[in-house]
Amino acid sequence: MSNHFSVRPEAGEYGSYFEGYVSLVPEGDVVETLARQIEETLGLLRSLPESRGGERYEPGKWSIRELLGHMSDTERVFAYRALCIARGDTAPLPGMDQDVYVAGANFDARTLADLTDEFEQVRRATLALFRPMDETAWLRRGTANNNPFSVRALAHVCAGHELHHLRVLRDRYLNE
């Protein structure tokens, strides 16, 4: 595999809001990080009893099922942005309102097992998108939600978004 997956994005390759996600990603090949993450995440999610799926760490916060559904929806959006930019589409891409997406999805009507399986498939699709990309596609830049993005920055945002929400799950829901 080419070493272009190992180069971290520079600050100008993504909006400042996303620094919190990018900074969580360890040095090295981000595509391999995405591949390793899925095994850890699936292990944690599959260890949770179904009875915990509706738990919220405080009133008004998302349930565990909603958090997991949000992770899948958001990764799809980030991957779509990466696809558009990698293919040379220069049209500005829209933002997403995460609360509207969660409210419209009815994740609490589904099982944790189903949502976990969906997340696995979403991540495997993300990996299938990123793995064959050459350096030219990896470095292409575009605009999404009025922010600059390179494809490599979006790969880091995918990895960092998962890391962020796993931390939230462990710290606030599971009290680890």
Summary of the structure (lengths in Angstrom):
residues: 176
radius of gyration: 16.0
end to end distance: 36.1
largest distance: 46.7
contacts: 539
relative contact order: 0.24
helix: 66%
strand: 5%
